[in-house]
């Protein structure tokens, strides 16, 4: 099937219904049927169960329990760096924010204002900053971790579409990451200032969770929802879990200007692993 046809199908398919159905199946305790589904998925996508805290496929009561499985202790050591990679996956794109535009794929850009739910004042914090779009494929570990220490200050649920976020769709659907349903998590770092972790939903992604809130997606009413954490009670250290996807998707990270110099070995489509060196704070001369 051509890439053009794959993108066309994304516009035609009943994505909301497919996602709701997938969410019900993934959360069901189906006994032997669940085990068969998990076993098929492991074989189809080449999931490495030797890294899982519990490698026994038959022990998972639901597909969601399997999909959000924790890793065994020590499976992802943290690099000695200012910023570590927050996920297993692949780099979609990364680099400098051009004024307020983020590069998605050849011929496609989107704005920080659109990504952050239309909040221009919030987007201004990241003007001329840096971004990283990181894609989690079906085979990847699907818990999300902190790139550096951070204190949560706001969380915003932004309703939207549910296009797939795989590389083919990223090349073919304009404004993809600012068009899909998403959860914006805004942190302050004592050393690096404000940064954002934007969890982007997709077709078949039943829900998104954070460790401080649980499942974030409310009933899909089409309205923006916001939670404020001005009391500073939610403090997460570098490498700690901050959330998870129930089925795969993408995370978009935003940093303000002069905050991060990315790993020089990074390149689009390069595989990445949780905890590896993502970047350092630039020297005074580089800022």
Backbone as JSON, one array per atom type, in Angstrom:
{
  "sequence": "XXXXXXXXXXXXXXXXXXXXXXXXXXXXXXXXXXXXXXXXXXXXXXXXXXXXXXXXXXXXXXXXXXXXXXXXXXXXXXXXXXXXXXXXXXXXXXXXXXXXXXXXXXXXXXXXXXXXXXXXXXXXXXXXXXXXXXXXXXXXXXXXXXXXXXXXXXXXXXXXXXXXXXXXXXXXXXXXXXXXXXXXXXXXXXXXXXXXXXXXXXXXXXXXXXXXXXXXXXXXXXXXXXXXXXXXXXXXXXXXXXXXXXXXXXXXXXXXXXXXXXXXXXXXXXXXXXXXXXXXXXXXXXX",
  "N": [[0.85, -1.2, 0.0], [0.58, 2.21, -0.85], [2.18, 5.17, 0.54], [0.61, 7.43, 0.25], [-1.98, 6.4, 0.03], [-2.23, 5.22, 2.53], [-2.28, 7.48, 4.17], [-4.61, 8.69, 3.22], [-6.52, 6.83, 4.07], [-6.39, 7.34, 6.78], [-7.87, 9.66, 7.0], [-10.38, 8.76, 6.4], [-11.14, 6.6, 8.04], [-13.11, 5.65, 10.94], [-11.93, 7.01, 13.47], [-12.33, 7.69, 16.21], [-14.23, 5.79, 17.06], [-12.84, 3.4, 16.58], [-10.75, 3.73, 18.39], [-12.1, 3.82, 20.86], [-13.19, 1.24, 20.89], [-10.82, -0.3, 20.84], [-9.77, 0.47, 23.3], [-11.59, -0.69, 25.08], [-11.2, -3.43, 24.56], [-8.48, -3.69, 25.23], [-8.56, -3.23, 27.96], [-9.99, -5.34, 28.97], [-10.42, -8.33, 30.89], [-9.59, -11.08, 29.55], [-8.74, -13.68, 29.87], [-7.63, -16.67, 28.45], [-7.89, -15.68, 25.87], [-6.84, -13.09, 26.08], [-4.18, -13.77, 26.65], [-3.46, -15.04, 24.24], [-3.67, -12.86, 22.51], [-1.67, -11.15, 23.53], [0.57, -12.79, 23.15], [0.58, -13.0, 20.35], [1.04, -10.3, 19.71], [3.59, -9.84, 20.81], [5.13, -11.54, 19.18], [4.55, -10.48, 16.64], [5.54, -7.83, 16.69], [8.07, -8.04, 17.74], [8.7, -7.77, 20.52], [10.84, -7.42, 23.27], [10.76, -9.42, 25.81], [12.51, -10.18, 27.76], [13.52, -8.02, 29.05], [11.54, -7.16, 30.7], [10.07, -6.64, 33.92], [8.36, -8.64, 34.67], [8.45, -11.36, 32.8], [6.62, -13.27, 32.01], [4.29, -14.07, 29.79], [1.72, -15.18, 30.02], [0.82, -14.32, 32.46], [-0.31, -11.81, 32.47], [-3.18, -10.04, 33.11], [-4.7, -8.29, 31.59], [-4.52, -6.7, 28.34], [-3.64, -4.08, 28.53], [-2.2, -4.15, 30.94], [-0.02, -5.68, 30.16], [0.99, -4.01, 28.12], [1.81, -1.7, 29.41], [3.84, -2.62, 30.99], [6.3, -2.74, 33.58], [9.9, -2.26, 33.49], [12.64, -4.46, 34.29], [14.67, -3.98, 37.22], [17.44, -1.84, 36.78], [17.53, -2.05, 34.03], [17.56, 0.21, 32.44], [19.92, 2.21, 32.85], [20.79, 5.5, 34.03], [22.29, 8.09, 32.18], [25.12, 10.17, 32.98], [24.25, 13.15, 32.84], [22.93, 16.42, 31.98], [20.42, 16.3, 30.79], [18.43, 13.49, 30.18], [17.29, 10.91, 27.97], [13.78, 10.55, 27.79], [12.26, 8.33, 27.07], [11.86, 5.05, 25.52], [12.24, 4.58, 22.04], [12.08, 6.28, 18.93], [13.72, 8.97, 17.25], [11.77, 11.46, 15.93], [11.82, 14.21, 14.97], [14.02, 16.94, 15.81], [15.46, 19.89, 17.32], [16.0, 23.43, 16.77], [13.49, 25.79, 17.69], [11.9, 27.69, 15.36], [11.4, 30.86, 15.7], [8.33, 30.63, 16.53], [7.75, 28.25, 15.39], [7.65, 24.74, 14.83], [9.41, 22.07, 13.42], [7.95, 19.47, 11.64], [7.91, 17.53, 9.51], [9.22, 17.16, 6.16], [8.04, 19.93, 4.47], [6.08, 20.44, 6.34], [5.12, 22.23, 9.19], [4.37, 23.21, 12.58], [2.87, 25.32, 15.1], [4.04, 26.46, 18.32], [2.06, 27.68, 19.82], [-0.34, 26.54, 18.82], [0.18, 23.85, 19.49], [0.16, 23.98, 22.28], [-2.46, 24.37, 22.95], [-3.52, 26.83, 22.18], [-2.64, 28.85, 23.84], [-1.09, 31.69, 23.84], [0.58, 33.21, 25.53], [1.81, 31.28, 27.11], [3.12, 29.85, 25.1], [4.99, 31.75, 24.34], [7.04, 31.5, 26.16], [8.68, 29.61, 25.09], [9.69, 30.59, 22.77], [11.95, 30.7, 20.12], [13.24, 28.59, 21.26], [14.01, 25.14, 21.97], [13.15, 21.9, 20.61], [11.95, 18.49, 20.76], [10.69, 15.76, 19.06], [9.52, 12.68, 19.82], [9.03, 9.38, 18.94], [7.08, 6.61, 19.89], [7.02, 3.33, 19.13], [4.92, 0.39, 18.51], [6.35, -1.78, 19.69], [7.83, -0.75, 21.73], [8.84, 0.12, 25.13], [6.44, 1.64, 27.18], [6.24, 3.53, 29.22], [6.76, 6.82, 30.5], [9.39, 9.01, 31.35], [11.23, 11.34, 33.45], [13.25, 13.88, 32.01], [14.93, 15.51, 33.41], [15.21, 16.94, 36.72], [12.08, 18.16, 37.96], [9.38, 20.39, 38.81], [5.98, 20.16, 38.85], [3.73, 22.46, 37.33], [1.47, 23.07, 35.76], [-1.19, 21.33, 34.08], [-2.66, 20.51, 31.02], [-5.4, 19.41, 29.24], [-5.97, 18.92, 25.89], [-8.4, 18.68, 23.53], [-8.78, 16.8, 20.45], [-8.06, 15.45, 17.16], [-7.54, 11.96, 16.21], [-5.41, 10.9, 14.66], [-3.09, 8.48, 13.37], [0.32, 8.45, 14.53], [2.58, 7.62, 13.28], [5.65, 7.51, 11.28], [4.91, 7.73, 8.52], [2.39, 9.0, 8.56], [3.13, 11.36, 9.84], [4.57, 12.57, 7.83], [2.56, 13.07, 6.04], [0.25, 14.34, 7.07], [-0.72, 17.52, 7.76], [0.2, 19.67, 10.52], [0.1, 17.67, 12.47], [0.83, 16.9, 15.22], [-0.11, 19.04, 16.65], [-2.71, 18.83, 16.19], [-3.84, 16.47, 16.96], [-5.43, 14.87, 19.81], [-4.18, 15.72, 23.06], [-2.02, 15.89, 25.98], [-0.75, 18.34, 27.9], [2.02, 18.85, 29.85], [3.47, 20.89, 32.16], [6.47, 21.95, 33.49], [8.73, 23.22, 35.99], [12.18, 23.51, 36.22], [14.7, 23.48, 38.67], [17.27, 24.04, 37.83], [17.19, 24.4, 35.07], [15.01, 25.88, 34.26], [11.7, 26.54, 32.8], [10.02, 23.79, 31.2], [8.32, 21.7, 28.8], [6.37, 18.75, 28.52], [4.68, 17.09, 26.19], [2.15, 14.92, 25.73], [1.06, 13.1, 23.1], [-1.89, 11.94, 21.73], [-3.29, 9.21, 19.73], [-4.64, 7.22, 16.98], [-6.16, 4.34, 18.26], [-4.9, 4.67, 20.68], [-5.9, 4.32, 23.78], [-5.94, 5.82, 26.16], [-4.22, 8.35, 28.12], [-1.99, 8.55, 30.83], [-0.93, 10.08, 33.92], [1.42, 10.05, 36.65], [0.6, 11.5, 38.83], [-2.07, 12.01, 38.5], [-3.49, 9.96, 37.29], [-5.59, 8.43, 34.78], [-5.95, 10.8, 32.26], [-7.5, 11.64, 30.08], [-10.59, 12.99, 29.8], [-14.17, 12.4, 29.4], [-14.78, 12.62, 25.97], [-15.54, 15.59, 25.23], [-14.86, 17.69, 23.69], [-13.86, 19.95, 24.87], [-11.36, 22.05, 26.34], [-9.48, 21.16, 29.21], [-8.09, 22.06, 32.37], [-5.57, 21.85, 34.9], [-4.17, 23.2, 37.79], [-1.1, 23.45, 39.56], [0.04, 25.06, 41.53], [0.91, 24.93, 44.12], [3.15, 23.4, 44.19], [3.51, 20.73, 44.93], [3.97, 18.42, 43.47], [6.76, 16.93, 42.72], [9.26, 15.69, 40.73], [12.03, 13.58, 40.16], [14.96, 13.37, 38.06], [14.71, 10.81, 35.7], [12.63, 9.51, 37.01], [9.39, 7.96, 36.74], [6.83, 9.61, 34.89], [4.5, 9.32, 33.48], [2.33, 7.44, 31.21], [1.52, 5.76, 28.14], [-1.43, 4.2, 27.03], [-1.23, 2.08, 24.78], [0.68, 2.93, 21.81], [2.41, 6.08, 21.01], [3.38, 9.54, 20.65], [5.74, 11.8, 22.11], [6.19, 15.23, 22.62], [8.7, 17.47, 23.32], [9.48, 20.58, 24.83], [11.79, 23.22, 25.25], [13.07, 26.18, 26.75], [14.8, 28.97, 25.21], [18.34, 28.64, 24.97], [18.66, 26.55, 26.75], [19.22, 23.78, 26.24], [21.67, 21.75, 24.66], [21.65, 19.51, 22.19], [22.42, 15.97, 22.09], [25.16, 15.25, 20.07], [25.16, 13.0, 18.47], [22.59, 12.49, 17.81], [19.95, 12.02, 15.41], [17.32, 12.32, 12.96], [15.01, 9.6, 12.97], [16.7, 7.94, 14.33], [17.12, 5.26, 16.62], [16.29, 5.39, 20.11], [16.92, 5.15, 23.66], [15.5, 4.95, 26.88], [16.98, 6.93, 29.39], [19.45, 7.34, 28.2], [22.06, 9.61, 27.1], [20.77, 12.73, 26.38], [21.16, 15.49, 26.2], [23.06, 18.48, 27.03], [23.38, 21.32, 29.18], [24.0, 24.35, 27.54], [27.19, 26.04, 27.32], [28.14, 29.3, 28.62], [29.2, 30.73, 26.47], [27.99, 29.51, 24.3], [25.33, 30.16, 24.45]],
  "CA": [[0.0, 0.0, 0.0], [1.39, 3.42, -0.95], [2.07, 6.1, 1.66], [-0.51, 8.34, -0.01], [-3.22, 5.69, 0.36], [-2.26, 5.06, 3.99], [-2.71, 8.77, 4.75], [-6.01, 8.87, 2.85], [-7.32, 5.99, 4.98], [-6.44, 8.01, 8.08], [-8.95, 10.65, 6.96], [-11.67, 8.09, 6.19], [-11.46, 5.66, 9.12], [-13.78, 6.19, 12.13], [-10.84, 6.89, 14.45], [-12.85, 7.72, 17.58], [-14.85, 4.5, 17.36], [-11.77, 2.4, 16.65], [-10.0, 3.95, 19.62], [-12.96, 3.4, 21.97], [-13.25, -0.23, 20.86], [-9.51, -0.82, 21.25], [-9.64, 0.69, 24.74], [-12.38, -1.71, 25.8], [-10.52, -4.72, 24.4], [-7.22, -3.67, 25.97], [-8.81, -3.24, 29.39], [-10.79, -6.5, 29.35], [-9.75, -9.53, 31.4], [-10.09, -12.09, 28.62], [-8.19, -15.01, 30.13], [-6.81, -17.26, 27.39], [-7.91, -14.79, 24.7], [-5.85, -12.04, 26.34], [-2.85, -14.36, 26.5], [-3.2, -15.23, 22.81], [-3.46, -11.54, 21.92], [-0.35, -10.68, 23.95], [1.57, -13.63, 22.49], [0.62, -12.58, 18.95], [1.63, -8.97, 19.65], [5.02, -10.0, 21.07], [5.73, -12.1, 17.98], [4.37, -9.59, 15.48], [6.35, -6.61, 16.78], [9.4, -8.32, 18.26], [8.87, -7.21, 21.86], [11.85, -8.12, 24.07], [10.21, -9.63, 27.14], [13.58, -10.44, 28.72], [13.76, -6.77, 29.78], [10.39, -6.86, 31.55], [10.11, -7.09, 35.32], [7.65, -9.92, 34.63], [8.49, -11.81, 31.4], [5.63, -14.34, 31.8], [3.19, -13.55, 28.98], [0.43, -15.7, 30.49], [0.46, -13.75, 33.76], [-0.92, -10.49, 32.33], [-4.64, -10.19, 33.12], [-5.25, -7.48, 30.5], [-3.52, -6.24, 27.38], [-3.07, -2.85, 29.07], [-1.19, -4.51, 31.93], [1.16, -6.07, 29.39], [1.53, -2.92, 27.33], [2.45, -0.73, 30.3], [4.67, -3.41, 31.89], [7.55, -2.11, 34.02], [11.15, -2.93, 33.17], [13.36, -4.97, 35.46], [15.59, -3.02, 37.82], [18.73, -1.72, 36.13], [17.46, -2.23, 32.58], [17.83, 1.49, 31.77], [20.71, 3.11, 33.69], [20.76, 6.9, 33.61], [23.57, 8.72, 31.83], [25.52, 11.32, 33.8], [24.02, 14.26, 31.91], [21.91, 17.37, 32.41], [19.15, 15.81, 30.27], [18.46, 12.12, 29.69], [16.16, 10.58, 27.12], [12.67, 10.17, 28.66], [11.49, 7.2, 26.55], [12.35, 4.19, 24.45], [11.53, 4.89, 20.81], [12.9, 6.78, 17.83], [13.63, 10.42, 17.06], [11.03, 11.91, 14.75], [12.57, 15.41, 14.61], [14.47, 17.72, 16.97], [16.26, 21.04, 16.92], [15.62, 24.76, 17.23], [12.17, 26.33, 17.36], [12.08, 28.86, 14.5], [10.46, 31.82, 16.27], [7.39, 29.79, 17.27], [7.43, 27.13, 14.51], [8.32, 23.47, 15.07], [9.5, 21.25, 12.22], [7.31, 18.16, 11.77], [8.46, 16.72, 8.43], [9.42, 18.0, 4.98], [6.84, 20.61, 4.02], [5.1, 20.59, 7.41], [5.5, 22.79, 10.48], [3.24, 23.62, 13.41], [3.31, 26.35, 16.04], [3.97, 26.16, 19.74], [0.75, 28.13, 20.31], [-1.32, 25.49, 18.5], [0.5, 22.65, 20.27], [-0.16, 24.2, 23.69], [-3.88, 24.61, 23.13], [-3.91, 28.2, 21.86], [-2.17, 29.77, 24.88], [0.04, 32.43, 23.29], [1.5, 33.62, 26.59], [2.6, 30.1, 27.45], [4.0, 29.55, 23.96], [6.07, 32.74, 24.29], [8.15, 31.04, 27.0], [9.53, 28.71, 24.32], [10.05, 31.25, 21.51], [13.36, 30.49, 19.76], [13.79, 27.55, 22.12], [14.36, 23.87, 21.34], [12.1, 20.89, 20.67], [12.25, 17.11, 20.36], [9.52, 14.92, 18.83], [10.0, 11.32, 20.02], [7.97, 8.44, 18.57], [7.08, 5.3, 20.54], [6.4, 2.33, 18.27], [4.22, -0.63, 19.31], [7.22, -2.71, 20.42], [8.62, -0.05, 22.75], [8.42, 0.34, 26.52], [5.54, 2.78, 27.03], [6.2, 4.47, 30.33], [7.48, 8.06, 30.21], [10.19, 9.39, 32.51], [11.66, 12.73, 33.48], [14.59, 14.13, 31.45], [15.67, 16.22, 34.44], [14.33, 17.24, 37.84], [11.06, 19.14, 37.61], [8.21, 20.61, 39.66], [4.81, 20.37, 37.99], [2.97, 23.68, 37.61], [0.17, 23.04, 35.08], [-1.49, 20.26, 33.13], [-3.75, 20.93, 30.14], [-5.91, 18.44, 28.27], [-6.43, 19.59, 24.68], [-9.08, 17.72, 22.66], [-8.35, 16.86, 19.06], [-8.24, 14.27, 16.32], [-6.81, 10.77, 16.64], [-4.64, 10.33, 13.56], [-1.87, 7.76, 13.72], [1.48, 9.36, 14.6], [3.76, 6.95, 12.74], [6.39, 8.39, 10.35], [4.17, 7.96, 7.27], [1.37, 10.01, 8.83], [3.82, 12.62, 10.14], [4.96, 13.18, 6.56], [1.42, 13.31, 5.17], [-0.86, 15.06, 7.7], [-0.24, 18.8, 8.3], [-0.09, 20.03, 11.92], [-0.33, 16.43, 13.12], [0.97, 16.85, 16.67], [-0.94, 20.11, 17.2], [-4.07, 18.54, 15.72], [-4.34, 15.32, 17.72], [-5.66, 14.97, 21.25], [-2.89, 15.74, 23.75], [-1.94, 16.31, 27.37], [0.41, 19.22, 28.06], [2.52, 18.86, 31.23], [4.41, 22.0, 32.26], [7.33, 21.81, 34.67], [9.85, 24.13, 36.25], [13.39, 22.85, 36.72], [15.5, 24.42, 39.46], [18.52, 24.36, 37.13], [17.03, 24.65, 33.64], [13.85, 26.7, 33.97], [10.49, 25.85, 32.37], [10.01, 22.89, 30.04], [7.03, 21.06, 28.59], [6.28, 17.39, 27.98], [3.35, 17.02, 25.58], [1.79, 13.55, 25.37], [0.17, 13.21, 21.95], [-2.7, 10.76, 21.49], [-3.31, 8.71, 18.36], [-5.58, 6.14, 16.75], [-6.02, 3.14, 19.09], [-4.39, 5.01, 22.01], [-7.11, 4.41, 24.58], [-5.86, 6.91, 27.13], [-2.91, 8.76, 28.6], [-1.98, 8.65, 32.28], [0.22, 10.64, 34.63], [1.56, 9.42, 37.96], [-0.05, 12.31, 39.86], [-3.5, 12.21, 38.22], [-4.13, 8.79, 36.71], [-6.04, 8.65, 33.41], [-6.24, 12.22, 32.09], [-8.53, 11.88, 29.08], [-11.97, 12.97, 30.27], [-15.07, 12.07, 28.3], [-14.38, 13.49, 24.87], [-16.58, 16.6, 25.02], [-14.35, 18.73, 22.81], [-13.49, 21.13, 25.66], [-10.07, 22.05, 27.02], [-9.51, 21.08, 30.67], [-6.8, 22.48, 32.92], [-5.32, 21.66, 36.32], [-3.04, 24.01, 38.25], [-0.35, 22.85, 40.67], [0.85, 26.18, 42.01], [1.46, 24.63, 45.45], [4.46, 22.76, 44.02], [3.56, 19.45, 45.65], [4.38, 17.32, 42.59], [8.17, 17.09, 42.38], [9.79, 14.45, 40.17], [13.47, 13.61, 39.92], [15.43, 12.86, 36.77], [14.58, 9.37, 35.54], [11.41, 8.98, 37.61], [8.24, 7.86, 35.84], [5.86, 10.71, 34.97], [3.24, 8.95, 32.84], [2.37, 6.29, 30.31], [0.52, 5.64, 27.08], [-2.1, 2.92, 26.85], [-0.93, 1.91, 23.35], [1.79, 3.82, 21.49], [2.18, 7.43, 20.51], [4.52, 10.45, 20.52], [5.89, 12.86, 23.09], [6.88, 16.42, 22.13], [9.32, 18.2, 24.42], [9.84, 21.97, 24.55], [12.71, 23.85, 26.19], [13.24, 27.58, 26.41], [16.05, 29.31, 24.52], [19.58, 28.57, 25.74], [18.55, 25.55, 27.8], [19.75, 22.46, 25.93], [22.44, 21.44, 23.46], [21.32, 18.09, 22.02], [23.43, 14.96, 21.82], [25.6, 15.4, 18.67], [24.92, 11.77, 17.72], [21.17, 12.38, 17.47], [19.53, 12.27, 14.03], [15.96, 11.81, 12.73], [14.8, 8.16, 12.81], [17.64, 7.18, 15.15], [16.53, 4.66, 17.82], [16.73, 5.94, 21.39], [16.53, 4.36, 24.82], [15.33, 5.67, 28.13], [18.13, 7.1, 30.25], [20.68, 7.68, 27.5], [22.41, 11.03, 27.02], [19.97, 13.51, 25.44], [21.72, 16.81, 25.98], [23.7, 19.21, 28.12], [23.13, 22.76, 29.2], [25.08, 25.02, 26.81], [28.07, 26.95, 28.05], [27.78, 30.72, 28.47], [29.59, 31.18, 25.14], [27.1, 28.93, 23.3], [23.96, 30.65, 24.6]],
  "C": [[0.88, 1.25, 0.0], [1.18, 4.3, 0.28], [0.86, 7.02, 1.49], [-1.84, 7.68, 0.36], [-3.35, 5.49, 1.86], [-2.74, 6.34, 4.66], [-4.18, 9.02, 4.44], [-6.92, 8.06, 3.77], [-7.44, 6.62, 6.36], [-7.58, 9.04, 8.13], [-10.32, 9.99, 6.92], [-12.1, 7.25, 7.39], [-12.18, 6.34, 10.29], [-12.86, 6.07, 13.35], [-11.33, 6.88, 15.89], [-13.45, 6.37, 17.96], [-13.82, 3.39, 17.48], [-11.02, 2.5, 17.97], [-10.81, 3.51, 20.84], [-13.04, 1.88, 22.05], [-11.94, -0.84, 21.34], [-9.3, -0.65, 22.75], [-10.4, -0.33, 25.55], [-11.71, -3.07, 25.73], [-9.27, -4.77, 25.26], [-7.42, -3.74, 27.47], [-9.57, -4.46, 29.89], [-9.92, -7.64, 29.87], [-10.29, -10.72, 30.62], [-9.51, -13.47, 28.81], [-7.3, -15.49, 28.99], [-6.79, -16.39, 26.14], [-6.92, -13.65, 24.86], [-4.44, -12.57, 26.14], [-2.5, -14.57, 25.03], [-2.92, -13.9, 22.12], [-2.06, -11.02, 22.27], [0.74, -11.47, 23.24], [1.72, -13.25, 21.01], [1.35, -11.25, 18.82], [3.15, -9.05, 19.85], [5.73, -10.53, 19.83], [5.68, -11.16, 16.8], [5.32, -8.41, 15.51], [7.74, -6.82, 17.38], [9.67, -7.7, 19.62], [9.86, -8.06, 22.65], [11.36, -8.27, 25.5], [11.29, -9.93, 28.18], [13.9, -9.2, 29.55], [12.65, -6.46, 30.79], [10.61, -7.37, 32.97], [9.43, -8.45, 35.44], [7.6, -10.41, 33.18], [7.44, -12.86, 31.05], [4.4, -13.79, 31.08], [1.83, -13.95, 29.54], [-0.04, -15.05, 31.79], [-0.26, -12.41, 33.66], [-2.44, -10.63, 32.18], [-5.3, -9.41, 31.99], [-4.13, -7.1, 29.54], [-2.87, -4.95, 27.88], [-1.98, -3.14, 30.09], [0.11, -4.93, 31.25], [1.8, -4.85, 28.73], [2.26, -1.89, 28.18], [3.36, -1.43, 31.32], [5.91, -2.63, 32.32], [8.76, -2.92, 33.57], [11.79, -3.47, 34.45], [14.35, -3.92, 35.95], [16.93, -3.03, 37.09], [18.71, -1.86, 34.63], [17.79, -0.96, 31.81], [18.61, 2.41, 32.71], [20.7, 4.53, 33.13], [22.17, 7.4, 33.31], [23.85, 9.86, 32.81], [25.44, 12.55, 32.91], [22.96, 15.19, 32.47], [20.51, 16.9, 32.0], [19.33, 14.39, 29.77], [17.2, 11.87, 28.87], [15.01, 10.04, 27.97], [11.93, 8.9, 28.25], [12.39, 6.25, 25.75], [11.58, 4.56, 23.18], [12.47, 5.27, 19.7], [12.69, 8.28, 17.72], [12.84, 10.69, 15.79], [11.74, 13.14, 14.17], [13.02, 16.07, 15.91], [15.24, 18.91, 16.45], [15.74, 22.34, 17.49], [14.19, 25.09, 16.82], [12.4, 27.63, 16.59], [11.02, 29.89, 14.86], [9.46, 31.03, 17.12], [6.97, 28.58, 16.43], [8.3, 25.91, 14.81], [8.28, 22.64, 13.8], [8.9, 19.88, 12.48], [7.9, 17.16, 10.78], [8.59, 17.64, 7.22], [8.09, 18.59, 4.52], [5.81, 20.87, 5.1], [5.74, 21.17, 8.67], [4.23, 23.08, 11.27], [3.77, 24.59, 14.46], [3.21, 25.87, 17.48], [2.62, 26.59, 20.33], [-0.32, 27.08, 20.04], [-1.08, 24.25, 19.35], [0.02, 22.78, 21.71], [-1.59, 24.65, 23.91], [-4.32, 26.04, 22.91], [-3.45, 29.24, 22.86], [-0.91, 30.49, 24.39], [1.04, 32.86, 24.33], [2.39, 32.47, 27.01], [3.59, 29.78, 26.34], [5.19, 30.5, 23.9], [7.26, 32.33, 25.14], [9.14, 30.2, 26.2], [9.92, 29.29, 22.96], [11.56, 31.15, 21.3], [14.04, 29.46, 20.68], [14.17, 26.31, 21.34], [13.22, 22.88, 21.52], [12.67, 19.52, 20.34], [10.93, 16.36, 20.24], [9.99, 13.46, 18.86], [8.84, 10.34, 19.84], [8.16, 7.11, 19.28], [6.33, 4.32, 19.65], [5.73, 1.26, 19.12], [5.13, -1.53, 20.14], [7.9, -2.08, 21.62], [8.0, -0.12, 24.14], [7.63, 1.64, 26.54], [5.3, 3.6, 28.29], [7.12, 5.65, 30.0], [8.17, 8.53, 31.49], [10.71, 10.81, 32.37], [13.07, 12.89, 32.89], [15.52, 14.83, 32.43], [14.72, 16.42, 35.62], [13.29, 18.28, 37.42], [9.94, 19.2, 38.63], [7.03, 20.95, 38.76], [4.1, 21.67, 38.36], [1.61, 23.73, 36.92], [0.05, 21.76, 34.26], [-2.72, 20.67, 32.34], [-4.13, 19.77, 29.23], [-6.48, 19.2, 27.09], [-7.1, 18.55, 23.78], [-8.6, 17.85, 21.22], [-8.65, 15.58, 18.33], [-7.43, 13.1, 16.88], [-6.16, 10.1, 15.43], [-3.52, 9.46, 14.14], [-0.71, 8.75, 13.75], [2.74, 8.68, 14.08], [4.44, 7.84, 11.7], [5.65, 8.69, 9.05], [3.14, 9.06, 7.47], [2.0, 11.35, 9.14], [4.24, 13.34, 8.87], [3.75, 13.63, 5.74], [0.28, 14.12, 5.75], [-0.33, 16.36, 8.3], [-0.66, 19.0, 9.75], [-0.45, 18.83, 12.79], [-0.31, 16.51, 14.64], [0.18, 17.96, 17.37], [-2.4, 19.93, 16.82], [-4.69, 17.4, 16.52], [-4.63, 15.7, 19.17], [-4.32, 14.92, 21.98], [-3.04, 16.21, 25.19], [-0.64, 17.07, 27.54], [0.8, 19.26, 29.54], [3.64, 19.89, 31.31], [5.15, 21.94, 33.59], [8.27, 23.01, 34.79], [11.0, 23.31, 36.8], [14.2, 23.86, 37.51], [16.77, 24.86, 38.75], [18.3, 24.85, 35.7], [15.8, 25.47, 33.28], [12.67, 25.89, 33.46], [10.74, 24.9, 31.2], [8.66, 22.19, 29.99], [7.22, 19.65, 28.05], [4.85, 17.23, 27.5], [3.1, 15.6, 25.1], [0.73, 13.62, 24.28], [-0.56, 11.89, 21.74], [-2.69, 10.36, 20.03], [-4.41, 7.66, 18.22], [-5.21, 4.92, 17.59], [-5.42, 3.45, 20.46], [-5.58, 5.28, 22.92], [-7.09, 5.55, 25.57], [-4.41, 7.22, 27.44], [-3.01, 8.96, 30.1], [-0.78, 9.43, 32.76], [0.25, 10.04, 36.03], [0.84, 10.2, 39.06], [-1.57, 12.4, 39.68], [-4.21, 10.92, 37.84], [-4.53, 9.08, 35.27], [-6.5, 10.1, 33.26], [-7.42, 12.44, 31.16], [-9.92, 11.86, 29.72], [-12.87, 12.46, 29.15], [-14.85, 13.1, 27.2], [-15.51, 14.45, 24.5], [-16.14, 17.7, 24.07], [-13.91, 19.98, 23.54], [-12.1, 20.95, 26.28], [-10.29, 21.97, 28.53], [-8.13, 21.42, 31.21], [-6.76, 22.25, 34.42], [-4.08, 22.47, 36.69], [-2.41, 23.39, 39.5], [0.6, 23.89, 41.25], [1.47, 25.9, 43.38], [2.8, 23.9, 45.37], [4.61, 21.43, 44.7], [4.07, 18.3, 44.79], [5.8, 17.6, 42.1], [8.71, 15.74, 41.92], [11.26, 14.62, 39.85], [13.8, 13.03, 38.55], [15.33, 11.34, 36.75], [13.34, 8.77, 36.15], [10.28, 8.93, 36.58], [7.32, 9.06, 36.03], [4.52, 10.34, 34.33], [3.41, 7.74, 31.96], [1.29, 6.42, 29.26], [-0.11, 4.26, 27.15], [-2.23, 2.71, 25.34], [-0.1, 3.12, 22.89], [1.45, 5.18, 20.97], [3.48, 8.21, 20.45], [4.54, 11.41, 21.7], [6.68, 14.0, 22.44], [7.41, 17.17, 23.34], [9.71, 19.59, 23.96], [10.74, 22.49, 25.65], [12.87, 25.31, 25.78], [14.63, 27.81, 25.8], [17.25, 29.22, 25.47], [19.6, 27.51, 26.81], [19.29, 24.26, 27.5], [20.56, 22.47, 24.63], [22.32, 19.93, 23.26], [22.56, 17.23, 21.75], [23.86, 15.06, 20.35], [25.39, 14.15, 17.83], [23.45, 11.6, 17.33], [20.94, 12.71, 16.0], [18.11, 11.75, 13.87], [15.96, 10.32, 12.39], [15.78, 7.32, 13.62], [16.91, 6.56, 16.34], [17.11, 5.28, 19.08], [16.24, 5.05, 22.52], [16.46, 5.26, 26.04], [16.65, 5.74, 28.89], [19.41, 7.47, 29.54], [20.87, 9.2, 27.43], [21.56, 11.73, 25.95], [20.58, 14.87, 25.17], [22.35, 17.39, 27.23], [23.26, 20.66, 28.07], [24.28, 23.46, 28.5], [25.95, 25.87, 27.72], [27.62, 28.38, 27.82], [28.09, 31.22, 27.07], [28.63, 30.69, 24.07], [25.7, 29.53, 23.35], [23.72, 31.91, 23.77]]
}
